[in-house]
């Protein structure tokens, strides 16, 4: 019963943040943000005879991976991972709900090619990275709920850099990625072992694959093997793996911390 309560709490907190973003986007406040719209920005050729929500089948269906990863980790037993504390349950459940929601958001962007969905796709990326930072720093500093709120608010508001410069989102994302890396390395140095450094290395490799393959989407399309399963498709595969290995790393360190404190 207690576990269900904290799963519900995590869901409603993520839902509230999503609704707040939707309201802000629909006010038109972010209409001037630079986004890439139209199929020309993707190397995958649209297929005319399928429904519009599958116009680019590979880039659409790959988003099911986020739902599968989020669902898998959401169903994992917290006690088995050494996560009896309410805070640890909450951290894992929030992260899993982020994955579950992020997949459909990206699918809607691919489907509609609308400015609002593109903004939400970009915007939601930032608090996902910041939540990984929060989880790491909670292991190190015993952060409270107020710390969580402050960091997430700062992360959400950093997206408004996109209004100041066309590359504002890229700057904010780079800062988030670097902060996540530093936080991961700090947590590794405190509680890590050979298995956790493996997970951290795989998460970092996946992050590099996610960024690099997305940037090389059109260039890779000159090769036949990347003309349907394009660079953008594989970048999403790496992003999903990044999510999974981040979960592996953070839950493993949570277990290590739990055992160390209860010796």
C-alpha positions in Angstrom: 0.0 0.0 0.0 2.8 2.4 0.9 4.6 1.7 -2.4 1.4 2.5 -4.3 1.0 5.8 -2.5 4.4 6.9 -3.5 3.9 5.8 -7.1 0.7 7.8 -7.2 2.5 10.8 -5.7 5.3 10.6 -8.3 2.7 10.4 -11.1 0.8 13.4 -10.0 3.9 15.5 -9.5 5.1 14.7 -13.1 1.6 15.2 -14.4 1.4 18.6 -12.8 4.7 19.7 -14.3 3.6 18.5 -17.7 0.3 20.4 -17.4 2.1 23.6 -16.4 4.3 23.3 -19.5 1.3 22.7 -21.7 -0.4 25.8 -20.3 2.7 28.0 -20.8 3.2 26.7 -24.4 -0.5 27.4 -25.2 -0.2 31.0 -24.0 2.1 31.6 -27.0 4.9 32.7 -24.7 7.4 30.4 -26.5 6.2 31.0 -30.0 9.5 32.7 -30.9 11.6 29.7 -29.9 13.6 28.3 -32.9 12.5 24.7 -33.7 13.0 22.4 -36.6 9.7 21.6 -38.3 8.9 19.6 -41.4 10.0 16.2 -42.7 12.9 17.8 -44.5 14.7 17.9 -41.2 14.8 14.1 -41.0 16.7 11.7 -43.3 13.9 9.1 -43.1 11.6 9.4 -46.1 7.9 9.6 -45.2 5.7 6.7 -46.4 2.5 8.0 -48.0 0.3 4.9 -47.7 0.5 4.6 -43.9 -1.6 6.6 -41.3 -0.2 10.1 -40.6 0.9 9.1 -37.1 3.3 6.5 -38.8 4.4 8.7 -41.7 8.0 8.1 -40.7 7.6 4.5 -39.3 11.0 4.0 -37.8 11.3 7.4 -36.1 7.7 7.0 -34.8 7.8 3.4 -33.5 11.2 3.8 -31.8 9.5 5.9 -29.2 7.8 2.8 -27.8 11.3 2.1 -26.3 10.9 4.9 -23.8 7.6 3.5 -22.7 9.0 0.0 -22.4 12.0 1.2 -20.3 9.9 3.5 -18.2 7.4 0.7 -17.6 10.1 -1.9 -16.8 11.7 0.3 -14.1 8.4 1.5 -12.7 7.5 -2.1 -12.0 10.8 -3.0 -10.3 10.5 -3.8 -6.6 12.1 -1.0 -4.6 12.9 -3.2 -1.6 14.9 -5.6 -3.7 17.0 -2.7 -4.8 17.7 -1.5 -1.3 15.4 1.4 -1.7 13.2 1.1 1.4 13.4 4.9 2.1 10.5 6.9 0.8 12.8 9.3 -0.9 14.5 6.6 -2.9 11.1 5.2 -4.0 10.1 8.7 -5.1 13.3 9.3 -7.1 12.9 6.1 -9.0 9.2 6.5 -9.7 9.6 10.1 -10.9 12.3 9.1 -13.3 10.2 6.2 -14.7 7.2 8.4 -15.2 9.4 10.9 -17.1 10.4 8.1 -19.5 6.8 6.9 -19.9 5.7 10.4 -20.8 8.6 11.4 -22.9 8.0 8.7 -25.5 4.5 9.9 -26.5 5.7 13.5 -26.5 8.4 12.7 -29.1 5.9 10.6 -31.1 3.5 13.5 -31.2 6.2 15.8 -32.5 7.1 13.3 -35.3 3.5 12.9 -36.1 2.2 16.5 -36.1 5.4 18.5 -36.9 3.9 21.3 -34.9 5.8 24.1 -33.1 4.1 23.4 -29.8 5.0 19.7 -29.8 8.6 20.5 -30.8 8.9 23.0 -27.9 7.6 20.4 -25.4 10.0 17.8 -26.8 12.9 20.1 -26.2 11.7 21.4 -22.9 11.0 18.0 -21.3 14.6 16.9 -22.1 16.1 19.3 -19.5 14.3 18.2 -16.3 15.0 14.6 -17.2 18.8 15.3 -17.1 18.4 17.4 -14.0 16.5 14.6 -12.3 19.5 12.3 -12.8 21.6 15.1 -11.1 19.1 15.3 -8.3 19.2 11.5 -7.7 23.1 11.6 -7.6 23.2 14.5 -5.3 20.6 13.0 -3.0 22.9 10.0 -2.5 25.7 12.4 -1.6 24.1 15.2 0.3 20.7 13.8 1.6 18.8 16.5 -0.3 15.3 17.3 0.7 12.1 17.8 -1.3 12.8 21.6 -1.4 16.1 20.9 -3.1 14.3 18.8 -5.7 11.8 21.6 -6.3 14.5 24.3 -6.6 16.7 22.4 -9.0 13.7 21.4 -11.2 12.4 25.0 -11.3 15.9 26.2 -12.3 16.0 23.5 -15.0 12.6 24.3 -16.4 13.3 28.0 -16.5 16.7 27.5 -18.2 14.7 26.6 -21.4 13.8 30.3 -21.7 17.4 30.8 -22.9 15.8 29.7 -26.2 14.1 33.0 -26.4 17.3 34.9 -26.1 19.3 33.1 -28.8 18.5 30.4 -31.5 21.1 28.1 -29.8 19.7 28.8 -26.3 18.3 25.3 -25.9 21.6 23.7 -27.0 23.5 25.7 -24.4 21.0 24.7 -21.7 21.2 21.1 -22.8 25.0 21.0 -22.8 25.1 22.4 -19.3 22.6 19.8 -18.1 24.6 17.0 -19.7 27.9 18.2 -18.1 26.2 18.6 -14.7 24.8 15.0 -15.0 28.3 13.7 -15.8 30.0 15.5 -12.9 27.2 14.4 -10.5 27.6 10.8 -11.7 31.3 10.9 -11.3 31.0 12.3 -7.7 28.5 9.6 -6.8 30.7 6.9 -8.3 33.7 8.2 -6.3 31.6 7.8 -3.0 29.7 4.6 -3.5 30.9 3.1 -6.8 32.4 -0.2 -7.7 33.4 -2.0 -11.0 29.7 -2.6 -11.9 28.6 1.0 -11.4 31.5 2.4 -13.4 30.4 0.0 -16.2 26.9 1.4 -16.1 28.2 5.0 -16.0 30.4 4.3 -19.0 27.6 2.8 -20.9 25.3 5.7 -20.1 27.9 8.2 -21.2 28.6 6.2 -24.4 24.9 6.2 -25.1 24.7 9.9 -24.5 27.4 10.5 -27.0 25.7 8.2 -29.5 22.4 10.0 -29.0 23.9 13.5 -29.7 26.3 12.4 -32.5 23.9 10.3 -34.5 21.2 12.9 -34.4 23.6 15.6 -35.7 24.9 13.2 -38.5 21.4 12.2 -39.5 21.5 13.6 -43.1 25.1 12.9 -43.7 24.7 9.2 -42.8 21.7 8.9 -45.2 24.2 8.8 -48.1 24.8 5.2 -47.1 22.0 2.7 -47.9 22.0 1.1 -44.4 21.0 4.5 -42.9 18.3 5.4 -45.4 15.4 3.8 -43.5 16.9 3.1 -40.1 18.5 6.6 -40.1 20.9 8.4 -37.8 17.9 10.0 -36.0 16.4 6.6 -35.4 19.6 5.2 -34.0 20.1 8.3 -31.9 16.7 7.5 -30.2 17.9 3.9 -29.6 20.9 5.3 -27.8 18.8 7.8 -25.9 16.6 4.9 -24.7 19.8 3.0 -23.7 21.0 6.1 -21.9 17.8 6.1 -19.8 18.2 2.4 -19.0 21.8 2.6 -18.0 21.2 5.7 -15.9 18.5 3.6 -14.1 21.0 0.8 -13.6 23.7 3.1 -12.3 21.5 5.1 -9.9 19.6 2.1 -8.5 22.9 0.2 -8.0 24.4 3.1 -6.1 21.3 3.5 -4.0 21.6 -0.2 -3.1 25.3 0.3 -2.2 24.5 3.3 -0.1 21.7 1.4 1.7 23.9 -1.5 2.6 26.7 0.7 3.7 24.5 2.6 6.1 23.0 -0.5 7.5 26.1 -2.5 8.2 
